[in-house]
Amino acid sequence: MKILYLSAEATPYVKIGGLGDVAGALPAALRSRGHDVRLMMPAYGLLDRQKFGLEKKIDSFNVQMDWRNETCQMWVNPSTGDSFITNYYFFDNRFHVYGNGDEVEQFVLFCRAALEACRLEKWEPDIIHANDWHTAAAIRLAWAKGKDRPGLVYTIHNMAHQGSQYPSGWPLLGVYDGRGSMNLMQQAIISADVVSTVSPTYAREILTPEGGCGLDGDLRTKGDRVRGVLNGLDLVSYDPSTDKSLAANYSRGNLDNKKLCKSELQRRVGLEQNPDAPLIGMVSRLDFQKGIDLLLQVVDRIIDYSDAQIMVLGSGDHAYEVSVDQAAARHRGRMATYIGYEGDLARQIYAGADIFLMPSLFEPCGLSQLIAMRYGTLPVARATGGLRDTIVDVRSAEDGCGYLFENYDKEEMMYTLFEGAFKDYRDKGRWYAAIDRAMSRDFSWKTAAAGYEELYKLALER
């Protein structure tokens, strides 16, 4: 199949969150299965064209934006075929991928330009696969072409961000809801042949008023065309036996050096050099979705009633940043923080921690728990979305590889830590058996790519 894959970000070019990991890996996995996949994303000002060897493919072409024209360019990576659309006003002068006031207009322009570039290249995709609200406009625009259009697959990575604009001073997609407002995600849901999410459980959750963020009714009208496919993990990049950012490499069959990784992490972030203390790691955005408030409510009790240590890396809501820093200041030697993102340190946390905490309010899929298990660090997580789909509780199944709690509740989280993870940590036979099972889990993109192939076939049938 010829597949046009649209995303606001993709590794290694520009990565802000989990979407970048998915968009960087899935097209490559599909190519390895014989498909002609063209990834397109905006050519932001921060994109290093020289580093990636990008070449200008189309010097100048017009893109119709209702009553006016915009002039765009297309750059391409000759080694992969990945393409980058740029417009001087919207893209080249922007230093941030998300968050500017004109971003709705920016991404509608990108979608129009991507479709126009395909037409100019005389490359007609069989499938258009758009991701999240940023590229949702492409689904609506392609749908409007009628019966000769491609199959349309729309993947929701996070329902909470929908690309809404109110009031909309101009049509954008040529449609209004009667009030002059626009919701790009809603338009894509209505127009897509198949709507997918990044885990089977999240696909069920978004059909409910609690999980659908106001669009559950639109999703329910799709019937069996709402599907969930678990994200994969780049097993080459995330491999503790070869990862150069670690103090020492180790493998499932030889975990001795994982202890060295723990010792080095403690030294680097200023934790007490205590090899016996269970070390809890978190690598997370600091916002309400990730359950940071649950940790903050009980962090003093965790420190007071156990010998555990805590290391938190992340950035986000300023109030959360201040609060976790204050908690670390109260418990020097037992808790440390890094506000921001530092890739090597994140990997050292995955390797050096014993327990990885993910108390998310909701979690469409999550990659952190996959990485943690790959590095032999057992997750403690709330049973929601992809966390429920990827973590098997040690206490309830022979193939257990982590610990789950059901409700978004600080006491349930505390009980799971103390009566689950901390208790088993003292039983080394039980603990290392769980680590072995966690590291043996198959989260490769090969499995995920096969799942998306089925969605593409369903879209073509529809």
N, C-alpha and C positions, 0 to 999 in steps of 0.2 A: 504494500500500500504506500501511497504518497501521503505523508502526514505533515501538516503545518502545525508546529508546536509553538504556542505563544506564551510568554512569561515576562513579568516585570523584572525578574532577576534570574541569574543562573551562575553557578560556580563553573569555572574559576573566574569568570569575568567580573561579575558584581554579585556579592552575597550579603544579604541583610538578615535573613531568617531561614526557616526550614524550607520555604518555597525554593530558595536558591539551590539547596541541596538536591531537591527532587528534579528541578529543571536541568540541573547539571548532569544528572545520572540517567534519567529515564530515556531521553532521546538516544543516548549512546547505547543503552540496553536494547532499544528497539532496532537501531541500526545493525547491531550484532545479530539480530534475527532476520535480517534481509530487507528491512523496510527503508524507503527513501524518506528520511526525516529531516526537516529543515526547522531548526530552532530560530525564532526571531524574537528579539528584545530591543528596547530602546538603547541608543548609543548615548548614554549619559556623559556629561562632561568629565566625570571621574573615571570613565572607561579608558584604560591604558592601551591605545591602539597599537603602539609600537611593540609593547611587551608581547601581545598576542598575535603579532604579524598580520593585522587586519589590512585588507586592501579595499579601495573604493571600487564598487561594482557598478553603481548607477550614480553619476555625478549630480544630476538634478532632475527631479520629477515633481509634477504638480499633484497635490492632494486636495480634493474638494471638501471644504468644511462649510456646508450650507451655502451662504452667500459669498464666501471668499475662498481664495486658493492659498494653500501653504506650500512652500517649496521644501522638499526633503531630499536626503541622500540615503543610499544603502551601502554599507560596508559589509565585507564578508571575511570569514576566516577560511582561507583556501584549504586548510588541512582537515576541516570538519564540515564545512558547508554552513556553519552557523552564521546568521545574518543579523545586522544591526541597523536600525532605522534611526536617522538623526534629522532634527529640524533645528535650525539655529536659534530660533526664539525659545523653544520649549526645552530642548535637551542639552545643547552644548554649553549653555551657561548655567546649568543647574549643578549644585554640589551635593544635593541630597536626593536620594532615590524617591523617598516618600515624604509626605507631610507638608508640601507647599500648597498654597491656596488655589493654584490653578491645575492641580493634579488631575481632576476629572476631565477637563478639556485636554490636558496633555495626553492622557491614555486613550481617549477617543481618537485623537489625531494619530497616535501610534497605530491603533487598530486599522484605521482607514488606510494609512500608509502601507502597512504590511500587506493588506489585500491588494492594493494597487501595485505594489512591487511584484507580487506573484503574477498579476496580469501582464505587466511589462516583460517579465521574464518568460512568459508563455509556459508557466509551470502551474498546472491545475491540480490542487490537492484532492485526494479522495476523502480525507478527514481533516477538519480543523479542530484542534484540541486547545482550548483556552483555559487559563488558570486564574482563579480568584477574580475580583471585580476589575482589576487593572486591564485585563484583556477580554472582559465580558462583552464589550461592544462588538467585537469581531463576530460573535455568535449571532447577535441580533442583525448585524449588517449582512452576513452571509445568508441568514434565513430569509431575508427580504428578497433574495434573488429568485425564490420559487423552487420548482421541482428539480431544476438542473443543478442545484447547489450541492456542496459536499455533505458528508455526514458530519454532524455537529456534536462534539463531546465537550462538556463543561465540568471542570473539576473545582470543587470548593475545598479550600484548605482551611478556611476560617470564616464561619458565618457572621462573625461580629463586625466585619468590615465589608461594606456593601457598595461603596461608590455612589453615595447619595448626594444629590445636589438640589437644594431648595432655597429660594425659587430658581428655576433655570431660565435664564434670559433668552435662550435660543434652543432650538430643538435637539441638538446633539445627534440623536439617532432618528429624528423625524417622528418621534412619538412623545406624547404627554400622558400623564395619568388624570388629566382634567384640572389639575391645580398648577400646571407648569413645573412640576418637580420631576426628578429623574432618579431611578435606582437601577444602576447598571447590572448588579447581580440579579435582580428580579427579572430584567429583560432577558438575560441569558438563560435563566431557569425556564422561563416561558418558551423560549425559542429552541432550546437544545433538544436533540434527539435522545441523548443520554446525559444525566447528571450524575457525577460520581463524587465521592469523598475519599479521604485517605485512610479510612478504616471501616470495616463493616458495622461496628458498633456506632460510630459517629453517623453513618448513613441512616441508622434507625433513630438516633437522638435528634437529628435535625427535622424529623417529621413531627416532632412534638412542639407545643407552644413554648416549653422551657428551653428547647435547644434550637428552635428554628429562627429565633431573632426576628419575628414578624413575618417570615416568608414560609412558614411551615405549611400554610394552606396552598400556596403555589406549588410547593414540592409534593404534597400529597396528590395533586392532580396528575403528576407524572406516573403514578402507579409503580409498576415494577421496573421503570426506567431510572430509578434512583438506586445506585449501586455503591458498594464500598470496596476499594482495593488497597490493601496495606502497602505503605511505602516500603521501599527497600533501603539497604545501606551499602555504601561503597566499601566492600570488604578488602579492597587493596589499600585504600587510603587509611581506613581504620583497622589496623592490624597491630596488636601489641608486640608481635614478634619482629616487626620491622620499623615501627614508628620511631623516627629519629628524634622526636621531641621528648621522649621518655628518658629518665635517668638510666634505665636498664631495660632491655627487652625480655619478654617472657612469653610463654605459650600455654595452651590448655594442659599440655603434658608436663610442663615444668614451670611452676608458679613461684619458685624461690625468689626471682628477681622482682616480683610484685611487691615484696616487702621493702626492697630498696627504693622502689618508686614511692612508697608511702613515706619512708624516712626522708627522702629528698623533698617531697611536697611539704612535709611538716617544717623542714628547715627553711624552705623558700618563703613560706607565708607566715612564719613566726609562731607555729604551734609547738607545744611541748614535744620533745623527742620521746614519745611513748609508743612502742610498737604494739602494745597490748590493748590500747584504747581504741574502740571502734570509731572510725573516722567517717563522718557523714559529709558527702559532697553534694553541692547544687551548682549547676550551670544553667542559668535561666534568665529570661527577661523578668525584670522586677515589676510585675503588674498584677492586677487582680486575678487574671486568668490562671496564673501559675501557682496560686495558693500561698503566696509569700506571707499574707496576713496570718495564716494558720501557724506558720513557723514562728512569726514574731510573737504570737500569743503564748507560746509554750517554750520559747528558747531558754528562758531562765530556769524553768523546771527541768528541761533536758540536761542542762549543765549541772544543776544542783543535785539531781537524783541519779546521775550516772557518771561514768568516767569518759563519756563520749566527747569527741571533738567535732567541730563544724567548720566547713569551708564553703563560702558562697561567692560565686563569680557571676556578675550580671550588671545590667543597667536598665533604666526605664523610668518609672514614676519616681520623681524626686523625693517624695515623702518616704517611699520604701527604701530608697538609697540611703537616706539619712538614718532611718530606723535600723537597718541592718548594720550600718557602721557604728551606731551607738551601742547596739548589742555586743558587737565585737569589742568595743572599747571597755564594756563592763566585764568582759570575760577574756582578757588578754591571755594568750597561751592556750586557751581552749576553743576560741572562735576567731576566725579571720575572714576578711572580705577583700574582694577586688572589684571596684566599681568601674565597669567598662567591659570590653571584650578583648581577650588576648588568647589567640588560638593555641599556642603552645601550652600555656597554663591550663586552659580548658582540658586539653588531652592529659596533662599531668594529674588533673583532678579525677578524670575518668579512670586512670590507671592506679593512682595512689589511694583513693578512697576505698573503704570497705563497703559502704552503703551509699546509694544514690537516691536522694529524696525528690519526689515529684508529686506534691499534694494538690494537683491541678483541679480547679473548679470545672474546667472542661479541657479536653485535649484531643483535637481531631485525629492525630496519629501520634506525633512525638517521635523524635529521633534520638533524644538524649538517653532514653531507657534502652534503646537498641545498642547504642555505642557503649553504655555502661556494661551491659551484659556481655558484649563482645570483649570488653577489657576485664571481665571477671569481677565486676562490682555489682552487687545485688541491689535491685531497685526496691524502694518502698514507695508505693504510689496509690493514688485514689483510683478506684475501678471505674474509669470513665473513658469513652472513646477508644483510641488506639492503645491506651494503657491496659485496658481490660483484654484487648485482643492479642497482646504480645507478651503479657506477664502471667505466668501460672504460679499461683500461691503455693509456697512450700508446705504450708500447713494443711492443705486440702488435696494435694495431688502428688503422685510419685514422681512426676516430671517437673515438679516445682522449681522455679528459678528466681523467685522474688516474693514480695509481700504486698497484698492489696487491702485497702479498707474501703468500705462502700460509700459512706456518707461524707459530705464535706463538713467535717466536724473535728475540732482539735483534739477531743478526747479519744476518738477512734484512731486518729493518727498517732497519738501518744501510746495507746495500747498496742498498736501494731509495731511500733518501734521497740517498746520495752519487752512485751511478751512474745514478739515475733523475732525481729532481726537481732536485737541485743542478746536475747536468750540463746538463739541458735549460734550466734557468734562465739559464745563460750564453749559450744560443742563442736570442736574442730572437724570431727568426722562428718557430721551433718552439714556443716558450713561449706567445707570443700567439695562435698558431693553436689551441693546446690550450685556452686561456682562452675563445676565441670558441666553441669546441665545447661547453665546459662551460656557458657562459651561455645557450646555445641549447637545452639539454635541457628537455623538457616534463615537469615533475613536478606538474602541476596536480591538484587534487582532483576535477576533472571525470572524469578517467580512473579514479581510485580509486573514485568513487561508482558508476560503471558496473560495476566489478568486484564491488562489494558487492550491487548489484541482482541479479547472477547468483547469488550465494550465497543471497539471500533466496528466489529462485525455486526453487533446489535444496532449501532447507529446507521450503518449502511442499509440494513434491512428496513429500518424505520423510514 
